[in-house]
């Protein structure tokens, strides 16, 4: 199965879930046009409270649709966009990408993966017990955060459901994703 975009979302307010859209426009160095988290500096309220001048490494949130299927199987009804992602993907191991991997979406948009989303208490407020469902353990017992990855926009462009996704891995030794 080739990697592709299955859905796109944005919301101008600081809400947990994002609204579906026919397309989103990515703006280089900023994020999703019309989204509350767009900007060169941090926009997530908890991060703004700590230091509003930090660079925004969380301009775009991506989640793999395979997670939504896993959650559905576990009894959680979670639609695309419900966990606050801007882009829902299929056929790509987002969590397995190294830091600095670049995704080309559609004709021109390019995102650089900066790290993992750290699930927070809002997930349980959305659906009780969901926090535990988006956390797991690897073979060595290490914590696995399954609630998506964060990225910055290298090159802008429109992104539509159905767009192909190409993965470009960075040179050199690859660094595993950390929470950003």
C-alpha positions, 0 to 999 in steps of 0.5 A, spaced: 500 500 500 502 506 498 502 512 503 497 517 502 493 522 506 486 520 508 483 526 511 485 533 513 483 538 518 484 545 521 481 549 527 482 556 528 480 555 536 484 552 541 479 546 541 481 538 542 478 536 536 479 539 529 474 540 523 475 536 517 476 540 511 476 539 503 484 541 503 489 545 508 494 550 505 501 549 509 505 555 509 512 555 510 515 556 517 508 557 520 504 551 519 496 550 517 493 556 514 487 558 519 489 553 524 490 556 532 497 552 532 500 556 526 506 560 527 513 561 528 513 560 535 509 556 540 502 556 540 500 550 544 498 554 551 502 549 556 508 551 552 506 558 551 506 559 558 513 556 559 516 560 554 512 564 548 519 565 544 520 557 543 520 555 536 514 552 534 516 544 532 509 543 533 506 546 527 503 540 524 500 534 527 500 527 523 496 521 526 496 514 522 489 512 520 491 505 523 491 508 530 484 510 529 482 502 527 486 500 533 482 504 537 476 502 534 477 495 535 479 497 542 472 500 543 473 507 542 469 511 536 475 516 534 474 519 527 479 522 523 481 529 526 478 527 533 485 527 536 487 534 534 491 532 528 491 536 521 493 530 517 491 523 517 495 518 513 495 511 511 500 506 509 506 510 513 509 508 519 509 515 522 512 513 529 518 509 526 520 515 522 527 518 524 527 525 527 529 530 520 525 525 516 522 529 510 515 528 507 512 530 501 505 531 500 501 532 494 505 536 488 509 541 493 508 541 500 514 538 504 514 537 512 520 535 516 518 530 522 520 534 529 518 529 534 512 525 537 506 528 540 506 527 548 499 524 549 496 529 555 490 529 560 485 532 554 485 525 551 481 522 557 477 528 557 475 526 550 474 519 551 475 516 558 480 511 558 483 513 551 490 515 554 492 508 556 490 506 549 494 511 546 500 508 550 504 502 549 510 498 551 516 496 546 519 489 547 524 492 552 519 495 556 520 502 554 514 507 553 511 507 546 507 514 545 502 512 539 498 519 538 502 521 532 508 525 530 509 533 529 512 537 524 514 543 521 513 546 514 519 546 509 515 548 503 508 550 503 502 548 498 495 545 498 494 538 501 488 534 499 485 527 502 488 522 497 494 525 496 500 521 495 506 521 501 513 520 499 518 519 505 525 522 504 530 519 510 536 524 513 543 522 511 547 519 517 545 515 523 538 516 524 535 519 531 529 516 534 523 521 535 523 524 542 517 528 545 517 535 542 
